[in-house]
Amino acid sequence: MNYAIYCTDKPGHLAVRMDNRPAHVDYLNTLNAENKLVLAGPTLGEDNKPTGSIVIVEADSLEEAQALAANDPYAKAGLFESVEIRGWNWVFNKPDAQ
C-alpha cells in the first residue's frame, strides 16, 4: 500500500535542511532502489523556500511507513515540527495504469 508522509519543517531550520540534504537524497535513492519510493519533493512557501516535504512510499503496513519516515536523515536531524502519515491511493496519472 502507498503511504503519504507529510512533514512540516520547524521554523528557522533551513540550515538544518541544507546541511542534511545530501544524506536525505542518498536515503531516498536507497528507498528508490528498494522499490519503496513512489515520489518525493519539498513543499514550498510563497518565497519558494522549502517548508517541508511530501514523500510517498510503498510499504506493507503503517508501522513500516513510520519506520521509513523515522529513518530519514531529515527526521534524525530534528528538522521536522510535525510528521503525519496517511494511506494514499494513486488514482490519476499513475504510470503503470495504462
C-alpha positions in Angstrom: 0.0 0.0 0.0 1.1 3.6 -0.6 1.6 6.0 2.3 1.9 9.7 2.1 4.4 11.2 4.6 3.6 14.9 5.2 6.5 16.7 7.0 6.5 20.3 8.2 9.8 21.9 8.9 10.5 23.7 12.2 10.6 27.5 11.6 14.1 28.8 11.1 15.6 25.4 10.3 16.6 25.9 6.6 20.2 25.4 7.5 19.4 22.1 9.1 17.6 21.1 5.9 20.5 22.2 3.6 23.2 20.6 5.9 21.4 17.2 5.8 20.2 17.3 2.2 23.0 15.1 0.7 22.2 12.3 3.3 18.4 12.8 2.7 18.9 12.4 -1.1 21.1 9.3 -0.6 18.3 7.8 1.7 15.7 8.5 -1.0 17.9 6.9 -3.6 18.2 3.8 -1.4 14.4 3.7 -1.0 14.1 4.0 -4.8 16.5 1.2 -5.4 14.4 -1.0 -3.0 11.2 -0.1 -4.9 9.9 1.7 -1.7 9.9 5.3 -3.1 6.9 6.4 -5.2 7.7 10.1 -5.3 9.1 12.8 -3.2 9.7 16.5 -3.0 9.7 19.6 -0.8 6.7 21.8 -0.1 7.4 25.5 -0.8 6.4 28.7 0.8 5.4 31.9 -1.1 9.1 32.8 -1.3 9.8 29.4 -3.0 11.8 28.2 0.0 11.2 24.8 1.4 8.7 24.5 4.2 8.5 20.7 4.5 8.4 17.5 2.5 6.0 15.1 0.9 7.2 11.6 0.5 5.1 8.8 -0.9 6.3 5.3 -0.1 5.2 1.8 -0.8 5.0 -0.1 2.5 3.4 -3.3 3.8 2.0 -1.5 6.9 1.6 1.8 8.6 4.4 0.7 11.0 6.8 0.1 8.1 5.9 3.6 6.7 6.5 5.1 10.2 9.9 3.4 10.3 10.8 4.7 6.9 9.9 8.2 7.9 11.8 7.9 11.2 15.0 6.8 9.4 15.1 9.8 7.0 18.2 11.8 7.9 16.0 15.0 8.0 13.9 13.4 10.8 17.0 12.2 12.6 18.5 15.7 12.4 15.3 17.1 14.1 14.2 19.2 11.1 10.5 18.4 11.3 8.0 20.2 13.5 5.4 17.6 12.6 5.1 14.4 10.6 1.7 12.9 9.5 1.4 9.6 7.7 -1.7 8.6 5.8 -2.6 5.8 3.4 -2.7 7.1 -0.2 -4.4 5.8 -3.3 -2.8 6.8 -6.5 -5.7 7.1 -9.0 -4.9 9.6 -11.7 -1.7 9.7 -13.9 -0.3 6.6 -12.4 2.5 5.5 -14.8 1.6 1.8 -14.8 -2.2 2.3 -15.2 -2.5 2.1 -18.9 
